[in-house]
Amino acid sequence: MNSSHPIRRSICQMIVFFAASTLCFSVSGIADDRPNVILFIADDVSWNDYGCYGNDAARTPNIDSLAASGLRFDQAFLTASSCSPSRSSIITGRYPHNNGQGAELHNPISNHLPWFPEILRQKGYYTALSGKHHMTTTELGEGDSPRPTPFDHVDNGKIPGDTSGSANWLSVLNDRPKDKPFFFWFAAYDAHRAWDGDKQWDAQRYGPMHSPDDVVVPPFLSDDPKTRDDLASYYNEVTRFDYRIGVVVERLREQGIFDNTLIFVLADNGRPFPRAKTRLHDSGMKTALVTSWPDGIRHSGDTNQLVSVIDLAPTILDVAGCEVPETMQGVSMRPIFQSSKNAIRRYAFSEHNWHDYEAFGRSVRDGEYLYLINRRVELPWQGPADSVRSPSHQQLRKLRDQDDLNGPQADVFLSPRPAAELYHTGNDPHQLTNLVGSSDHAEIESELRQVLQQWMSQTGDSVPNKISPDTFDRETGERLKPKSIDAAGAMTPGQDRRADQNNAPGPR
């Protein structure tokens, strides 16, 4: 008797129905217990521009509160201090050069690489992006399959009179389907230039504007009224970002779901000022990382465990009960949630590729030392074009023309630059004293140089003979005429070694 017999067919249909019902019941049961996840991403904010990281002038009470009851990571690092490469790295869990063209600003991620929200959505999560997106994929080639949809909902986070990118966060939370766990990618445009927070300021919500008299001026900037005004406007945008986080957290509490919501607060790169954004130094590459999840994190306070933002994707998939794809080079941070004694990596690696200007730099950190290399030593690391156009940079230009720069300020214009740099970051928080060649540090210099070389080799990194050239003037920040830009034959790092097909994580 075969299965086409009516009685057999009925039995088979009953078995299939029972199995499907059991599976749906199982998935529904898991969904009730799986944590919600929110990623709050600031745009161009340095790690030490929050109150909980020691900045007494910054007004960030909501982030500070999350840090007090959750975890504050003191050794968290980006893979790129550049907007889209950094965000692309976070969403794929891969280093920039392993994302293909996405290693460079405004360029797409190779289409075959999965994004972690796709996986969450396929496993029953409701997913939404509100605010800055800045992530795309390459066009489909012959025989390629379209990538799954990563987000159920996408909006730019803007409304009339509020271009912060965070204006719709509360409505996204309120309007979500209530029968699913959710993942939200909440990405502000604050604090990206040009500042809009000042003219859109709402004192009833955000409090008074920051006073230029109170800002913290780092040693590599000029301490003058224009620079202080510039910094105060920047602080205002950081405060608006903080306010919107507080609004969402308050609603999570009102809905009784705060305790089972995993929250990350971070930024895509450092502040858009000289010697910060696009730099491999801490002012550009170190990120504040505040984590809250009362139901899942067993301790609170600060932690010195070393983490990279490529660890976020596997962490989120891990806590959601999803399989981590082999393409992801990061590692789950969940052991640190269990105990601050649990380390997940010894090294964190970062890249400096084209962002308005030609560049190639690489770095490695071990939590105590920073070692970096530069393969375009003849070019200054003056910062991206929006920073070059800023009052802060132009004030430094005036001091330079008057031959009145101090050492840290002069580094903004330095050319040629050192081919290698080594810093003890604890003793030298602004990385002003290069220890390369010091006999007292020869052993650590050798170790980190070899580790960096090993990472570049194993992950398929490379230094093309020709990489993307400048598209902006280095003195004024103005866009160059297309006819003056010779990009013919330029390659992205790792392109010749098919690094986007390489899943090796390198040393960790």
C-alpha positions as CSV (number, residue, x, y, z in Angstrom):
1,M,0.0,0.0,0.0
2,N,1.5,3.4,-1.0
3,S,1.0,6.8,0.6
4,S,-1.5,7.9,-2.1
5,H,-4.1,5.6,-0.5
6,P,-6.8,7.9,1.2
7,I,-6.3,6.4,4.7
8,R,-2.5,6.6,4.4
9,R,-2.8,10.2,3.0
10,S,-5.0,11.2,5.9
11,I,-2.6,9.8,8.5
12,C,0.4,11.5,6.8
13,Q,-1.4,14.8,6.8
14,M,-2.2,14.4,10.5
15,I,1.4,13.7,11.2
16,V,2.6,16.7,9.2
17,F,0.0,18.9,10.9
18,F,1.0,17.7,14.3
19,A,4.7,18.2,13.6
20,A,4.1,21.7,12.2
21,S,1.9,22.6,15.2
22,T,4.6,21.4,17.6
23,L,7.3,23.4,15.7
24,C,5.2,26.6,15.8
25,F,4.5,26.0,19.5
26,S,8.2,25.5,20.1
27,V,9.1,28.7,18.2
28,S,6.4,30.7,20.0
29,G,7.7,29.4,23.4
30,I,11.2,30.5,22.5
31,A,10.0,33.9,21.3
32,D,8.5,34.5,24.7
33,D,11.8,34.1,26.4
34,R,14.3,35.4,23.9
35,P,15.6,38.9,24.6
36,N,14.7,42.0,22.7
37,V,17.8,43.8,21.4
38,I,18.4,47.5,20.7
39,L,21.6,49.0,19.2
40,F,21.8,52.7,19.8
41,I,24.5,54.1,17.5
42,A,25.8,57.7,17.7
43,D,27.3,59.3,14.6
44,D,30.8,60.6,15.1
45,V,31.1,60.6,19.0
46,S,34.4,59.9,20.7
47,W,34.5,57.5,23.7
48,N,35.3,60.1,26.3
49,D,32.5,62.5,25.5
50,Y,30.1,60.9,27.9
51,G,29.7,61.6,31.6
52,C,30.2,57.9,32.6
53,Y,33.6,57.9,30.8
54,G,34.8,60.8,32.9
55,N,33.8,63.9,30.9
56,D,32.4,66.3,33.6
57,A,31.2,68.7,30.9
58,A,29.2,66.3,28.9
59,R,25.5,65.9,29.9
60,T,24.5,62.3,29.3
61,P,22.4,61.2,32.3
62,N,20.5,58.4,30.5
63,I,23.6,56.7,29.2
64,D,25.3,57.2,32.5
65,S,22.3,55.5,34.3
66,L,22.5,52.5,31.9
67,A,26.3,52.3,32.6
68,A,25.7,52.4,36.4
69,S,23.3,49.5,36.4
70,G,24.8,47.6,33.5
71,L,28.3,47.2,32.0
72,R,30.7,49.9,30.9
73,F,33.4,48.6,28.6
74,D,36.6,50.5,28.9
75,Q,38.5,48.6,26.2
76,A,36.0,48.5,23.2
77,F,37.3,49.3,19.7
78,L,36.0,49.9,16.3
79,T,37.3,48.3,13.1
80,A,37.2,51.6,11.2
81,S,36.9,55.2,12.3
82,S,34.8,55.9,9.2
83,C,31.0,55.9,9.0
84,S,29.9,53.3,6.5
85,P,32.9,50.9,6.8
86,S,32.3,50.9,10.6
87,R,28.6,50.2,10.3
88,S,29.1,47.6,7.6
89,S,31.6,45.9,9.9
90,I,29.2,45.8,12.8
91,I,26.3,44.4,10.8
92,T,28.4,41.6,9.1
93,G,30.7,40.9,12.0
94,R,33.7,41.2,9.6
95,Y,36.7,43.4,9.2
96,P,36.3,46.2,6.6
97,H,38.7,44.7,4.0
98,N,36.8,41.4,4.4
99,N,33.6,43.2,3.3
100,G,34.9,43.8,-0.2
101,Q,34.3,47.3,-1.6
102,G,32.7,48.2,1.8
103,A,36.2,48.7,3.2
104,E,35.9,52.3,1.9
105,L,33.4,55.0,2.6
106,H,30.0,54.9,0.8
107,N,30.9,51.6,-0.9
108,P,28.7,48.4,-0.8
109,I,29.2,45.2,1.1
110,S,29.8,42.1,-1.0
111,N,26.3,40.7,-1.7
112,H,27.1,37.1,-0.5
113,L,27.8,38.2,3.1
114,P,24.9,37.8,5.6
115,W,23.8,40.6,7.9
116,F,22.8,39.5,11.4
117,P,19.4,41.2,11.3
118,E,18.5,39.0,8.3
119,I,19.1,35.9,10.5
120,L,17.1,37.4,13.4
121,R,14.2,38.2,11.1
122,Q,14.2,34.6,9.7
123,K,14.1,33.3,13.2
124,G,11.0,35.2,14.2
125,Y,12.3,38.6,15.3
126,Y,10.6,41.8,14.2
127,T,13.5,44.0,12.9
128,A,13.5,47.7,12.3
129,L,16.1,50.4,11.4
130,S,15.3,54.0,12.3
131,G,17.8,56.7,11.5
132,K,21.0,56.6,9.5
133,H,21.4,53.5,7.3
134,H,24.5,54.0,5.2
135,M,24.8,50.2,4.3
136,T,24.3,48.7,0.9
137,T,25.3,45.6,-1.0
138,T,26.8,45.0,-4.4
139,E,24.6,44.3,-7.4
140,L,23.7,40.7,-8.0
141,G,25.9,38.9,-10.4
142,E,24.8,36.1,-12.7
143,G,23.6,33.2,-10.6
144,D,23.6,35.2,-7.4
145,S,20.7,34.9,-5.0
146,P,19.1,38.0,-3.5
147,R,19.9,38.6,0.1
148,P,17.1,38.1,2.5
149,T,15.4,41.3,3.8
150,P,17.2,42.5,6.9
151,F,14.5,44.9,8.3
152,D,10.7,44.7,8.4
153,H,10.7,48.5,8.8
154,V,13.1,51.2,7.7
155,D,12.8,55.0,8.2
156,N,15.3,57.8,8.3
157,G,14.4,59.0,11.8
158,K,13.6,62.5,10.6
159,I,10.5,64.7,11.0
160,P,9.9,68.4,10.2
161,G,12.0,70.4,12.6
162,D,14.0,67.4,13.8
163,T,16.7,65.9,11.6
164,S,18.5,64.1,14.5
165,G,17.7,60.6,13.1
166,S,16.1,59.7,16.4
167,A,12.7,61.4,16.1
168,N,10.8,58.1,15.3
169,W,12.5,55.8,17.8
170,L,9.6,55.9,20.3
171,S,6.9,55.3,17.6
172,V,8.8,52.3,16.2
173,L,8.9,50.8,19.7
174,N,5.2,51.5,20.2
175,D,4.0,50.4,16.8
176,R,5.8,47.0,16.7
177,P,3.9,43.7,16.7
178,K,3.6,42.7,20.3
179,D,3.7,39.0,19.7
180,K,7.4,38.9,18.6
181,P,10.8,39.7,20.1
182,F,12.3,42.6,18.4
183,F,15.6,44.0,17.2
184,F,16.0,47.7,16.6
185,W,19.0,49.4,14.9
186,F,18.5,52.9,16.2
187,A,21.1,55.1,14.5
188,A,21.2,58.9,15.2
189,Y,22.7,61.4,12.8
190,D,23.9,63.2,16.0
191,A,26.6,64.3,16.2
192,H,27.5,64.4,12.5
193,R,28.4,67.8,10.9
194,A,27.0,70.2,10.0
195,W,25.4,70.8,13.4
196,D,21.6,71.1,13.4
197,G,20.9,70.6,17.1
198,D,21.4,74.2,18.0
199,K,18.7,75.6,15.8
200,Q,16.4,72.7,16.6
201,W,17.0,72.9,20.4
202,D,14.1,72.2,22.7
203,A,15.2,73.3,26.2
204,Q,12.2,71.7,27.9
205,R,13.4,68.3,26.6
206,Y,17.2,68.7,26.5
207,G,17.9,71.3,29.2
208,P,20.2,74.3,28.6
209,M,22.7,74.3,25.8
210,H,26.3,73.5,26.7
211,S,28.4,76.5,27.5
212,P,31.6,77.0,25.5
213,D,33.3,77.8,28.8
214,D,32.7,74.3,30.1
215,V,33.8,72.1,27.2
216,V,37.0,69.9,27.4
217,V,39.5,71.0,24.8
218,P,42.0,68.2,24.0
219,P,45.6,69.1,23.6
220,F,45.6,68.7,19.8
221,L,43.0,71.4,19.3
222,S,43.4,75.2,19.7
223,D,41.8,76.6,22.9
224,D,40.1,79.6,21.5
225,P,36.5,80.9,21.3
226,K,35.7,79.5,17.8
227,T,36.9,76.0,18.8
228,R,35.0,76.1,22.1
229,D,31.8,77.1,20.3
230,D,32.4,74.2,17.9
231,L,32.8,71.8,20.7
232,A,29.7,73.1,22.6
233,S,27.5,72.6,19.5
234,Y,28.9,69.1,19.3
235,Y,28.1,68.4,23.0
236,N,24.5,69.6,22.3
237,E,24.1,66.9,19.7
238,V,25.5,64.2,22.1
239,T,22.9,65.3,24.7
240,R,20.1,65.1,22.2
241,F,21.2,61.5,21.4
242,D,21.2,60.8,25.1
243,Y,17.8,62.2,25.6
244,R,16.2,60.0,23.0
245,I,17.8,56.9,24.6
246,G,16.2,57.9,27.8
247,V,12.7,58.2,26.2
248,V,13.0,54.7,24.8
249,V,14.3,53.2,28.0
250,E,11.4,54.8,30.0
251,R,8.9,53.3,27.6
252,L,10.6,49.9,27.9
253,R,10.2,50.1,31.6
254,E,6.5,51.2,31.3
255,Q,5.8,48.1,29.1
256,G,7.6,45.8,31.5
257,I,10.2,44.6,29.0
258,F,13.3,46.6,30.0
259,D,14.8,43.7,32.0
260,N,14.7,41.3,29.1
261,T,16.0,43.9,26.5
262,L,19.7,43.7,25.6
263,I,20.8,47.3,25.0
264,F,24.1,48.4,23.4
265,V,25.2,52.1,23.2
266,L,28.1,53.0,21.0
267,A,29.3,55.2,18.1
268,D,30.5,54.4,14.6
269,N,33.7,56.5,15.0
270,G,35.3,59.4,16.8
271,R,34.2,63.0,16.9
272,P,34.5,65.0,13.6
273,F,37.4,67.1,14.8
274,P,41.1,67.1,13.9
275,R,43.0,64.1,15.1
276,A,39.9,62.1,15.9
277,K,37.5,60.8,13.1
278,T,39.4,58.5,10.7
279,R,42.4,58.2,13.1
280,L,43.7,54.8,14.4
281,H,44.4,56.5,17.7
282,D,41.9,56.2,20.6
283,S,40.3,59.6,19.8
284,G,39.1,58.0,16.6
285,M,38.9,54.3,17.1
286,K,38.0,53.7,20.7
287,T,34.3,53.7,21.3
288,A,32.2,54.0,24.4
289,L,30.3,50.8,24.8
290,V,27.5,50.6,27.4
291,T,25.5,47.4,27.8
292,S,22.3,46.7,29.7
293,W,20.4,43.5,30.1
294,P,19.2,42.9,33.7
295,D,17.9,39.4,32.9
296,G,21.1,38.3,31.2
297,I,24.1,40.1,32.6
298,R,25.1,38.8,36.0
299,H,27.3,41.7,37.2
300,S,27.5,45.5,36.8
301,G,30.2,48.1,36.7
302,D,33.1,48.7,34.4
303,T,35.1,46.0,32.6
304,N,38.6,46.1,31.1
305,Q,38.0,43.0,28.9
306,L,39.0,43.7,25.3
307,V,36.2,43.7,22.7
308,S,35.8,44.6,19.1
309,V,32.6,45.8,17.4
310,I,32.8,42.7,15.2
311,D,31.9,40.8,18.4
312,L,28.4,42.5,18.5
313,A,26.8,40.4,15.7
314,P,27.8,37.0,17.1
315,T,26.8,38.2,20.6
316,I,23.3,39.2,19.5
317,L,22.8,36.0,17.5
318,D,24.1,33.9,20.4
319,V,21.7,35.4,23.0
320,A,18.8,35.1,20.5
321,G,19.5,31.4,20.1
322,C,20.6,31.7,16.4
323,E,23.4,29.9,14.7
324,V,26.4,32.2,14.0
325,P,27.4,31.9,10.3
326,E,31.0,31.0,9.5
327,T,31.4,34.4,7.7
328,M,31.5,36.2,11.0
329,Q,35.0,36.9,12.3
330,G,34.0,38.2,15.7
331,V,33.3,36.1,18.9
332,S,30.4,36.3,21.3
333,M,30.7,38.5,24.3
334,R,28.4,36.4,26.4
335,P,31.1,35.0,28.6
336,I,31.8,38.5,29.8
337,F,28.1,38.9,30.7
338,Q,28.6,36.0,33.0
339,S,31.8,37.2,34.7
340,S,34.1,40.2,34.3
341,K,37.0,37.7,34.6
342,N,36.1,36.0,31.3
343,A,38.3,37.2,28.4
344,I,37.2,36.6,24.8
345,R,40.1,38.0,22.9
346,R,43.8,39.1,23.3
347,Y,43.9,41.5,20.4
348,A,41.7,44.0,18.6
349,F,42.5,45.2,15.0
350,S,41.5,48.3,13.1
351,E,41.9,49.8,9.7
352,H,42.3,53.3,8.1
353,N,41.3,53.2,4.4
354,W,40.1,55.8,2.0
355,H,37.7,58.3,3.5
356,D,37.7,61.4,1.3
357,Y,41.5,61.1,1.2
358,E,44.0,58.4,0.2
359,A,45.1,56.3,3.2
360,F,46.3,52.9,4.3
361,G,46.9,52.2,8.0
362,R,46.5,49.2,10.3
363,S,46.6,48.8,14.0
364,V,46.5,46.2,16.8
365,R,45.8,46.6,20.5
366,D,46.3,44.3,23.4
367,G,44.4,46.3,26.0
368,E,47.6,48.1,27.1
369,Y,49.5,49.0,24.0
370,L,48.6,50.3,20.6
371,Y,50.8,49.5,17.6
372,L,50.0,50.9,14.2
373,I,51.6,51.0,10.7
374,N,51.2,53.5,7.9
375,R,51.7,52.6,4.2
376,R,51.2,56.2,2.9
377,V,53.7,58.0,5.1
378,E,54.0,60.9,2.7
379,L,50.4,61.9,3.4
380,P,49.2,63.7,6.5
381,W,46.3,62.3,8.6
382,Q,44.5,65.6,8.8
383,G,41.0,64.1,9.2
384,P,38.0,63.8,6.8
385,A,36.7,66.7,4.7
386,D,33.9,67.7,7.0
387,S,36.5,68.1,9.8
388,V,38.9,70.0,7.6
389,R,36.1,72.5,6.8
390,S,35.4,73.0,10.5
391,P,36.2,76.1,12.5
392,S,38.4,73.9,14.8
393,H,40.6,72.8,11.9
394,Q,40.8,76.2,10.3
395,Q,41.9,77.7,13.7
396,L,44.8,75.1,13.6
397,R,45.7,76.2,10.1
398,K,46.0,79.8,11.4
399,L,48.3,78.7,14.1
400,R,50.4,76.7,11.7
401,D,50.8,79.6,9.3
402,Q,51.9,81.7,12.3
403,D,54.4,78.9,13.3
404,D,52.6,78.7,16.6
405,L,51.5,75.0,16.9
406,N,52.4,72.9,19.9
407,G,53.5,69.2,19.3
408,P,50.0,67.6,19.5
409,Q,48.5,70.2,17.2
410,A,51.4,69.9,14.7
411,D,50.6,66.2,14.4
412,V,47.4,67.1,12.5
413,F,49.6,68.3,9.6
414,L,52.6,66.1,10.0
415,S,54.1,64.8,6.7
416,P,55.9,62.6,6.3
417,R,54.4,60.5,9.1
418,P,56.1,57.6,11.0
419,A,55.8,54.3,9.3
420,A,55.1,52.7,12.7
421,E,53.9,54.0,16.0
422,L,53.7,52.4,19.5
423,Y,51.9,53.8,22.5
424,H,51.2,52.8,26.1
425,T,47.6,53.9,26.1
426,G,47.2,53.9,29.9
427,N,50.1,56.2,30.5
428,D,49.6,58.2,27.3
429,P,45.8,58.5,26.8
430,H,46.1,60.9,23.8
431,Q,49.0,58.9,22.2
432,L,51.5,61.7,22.0
433,T,54.8,59.8,22.8
434,N,55.8,57.3,20.1
435,L,57.7,54.4,21.7
436,V,58.9,52.7,18.5
437,G,62.6,52.1,18.7
438,S,62.6,52.3,22.5
439,S,64.8,49.6,24.0
440,D,62.5,49.4,27.0
441,H,59.6,48.5,24.7
442,A,61.4,46.4,22.1
443,E,59.7,43.1,23.1
444,I,56.2,44.4,23.0
445,E,56.9,46.2,19.7
446,S,58.2,43.0,18.1
447,E,55.2,41.0,19.4
448,L,52.5,43.4,18.2
449,R,54.3,43.9,14.8
450,Q,54.3,40.1,14.2
451,V,50.7,39.7,15.4
452,L,49.6,42.5,13.0
453,Q,51.5,40.9,10.1
454,Q,49.9,37.5,10.9
455,W,46.4,39.1,11.0
456,M,46.9,40.8,7.7
457,S,48.2,37.6,6.1
458,Q,45.5,35.3,7.5
459,T,42.6,37.6,6.7
460,G,43.7,38.3,3.2
461,D,44.6,42.0,3.6
462,S,46.8,43.7,1.1
463,V,48.3,47.0,0.2
464,P,47.4,47.7,-3.5
465,N,49.9,49.6,-5.6
466,K,47.1,52.1,-6.3
467,I,44.3,52.8,-3.9
468,S,41.5,55.4,-4.1
469,P,42.9,58.9,-4.4
470,D,41.9,62.1,-2.7
471,T,38.6,63.6,-3.8
472,F,38.7,66.7,-1.5
473,D,41.3,69.4,-1.0
474,R,43.4,68.7,2.1
475,E,43.7,72.3,3.1
476,T,40.2,73.5,2.6
477,G,38.0,70.4,2.6
478,E,36.4,71.5,-0.7
479,R,35.5,68.8,-3.3
480,L,38.1,68.5,-6.1
481,K,37.0,68.7,-9.7
482,P,36.4,65.2,-11.2
483,K,38.9,65.9,-14.0
484,S,41.7,66.2,-11.5
485,I,41.0,62.8,-9.9
486,D,42.7,59.8,-11.4
487,A,41.0,56.7,-9.9
488,A,41.7,54.4,-12.9
489,G,43.1,51.1,-11.8
490,A,42.5,51.8,-8.1
491,M,41.8,48.7,-5.9
492,T,40.4,48.3,-2.4
493,P,42.6,46.6,0.2
494,G,42.4,42.8,-0.1
495,Q,40.7,42.9,-3.4
496,D,43.6,41.2,-5.2
497,R,43.4,38.4,-2.6
498,R,39.6,38.0,-2.6
499,A,39.5,39.0,1.0
500,D,35.7,39.1,0.9
501,Q,35.7,35.3,0.4
502,N,38.0,34.8,3.4
503,N,36.4,34.0,6.7
504,A,39.6,33.5,8.7
505,P,39.4,35.7,11.8
506,G,43.2,35.9,12.4
507,P,44.6,36.1,15.9
508,R,42.0,36.8,18.6
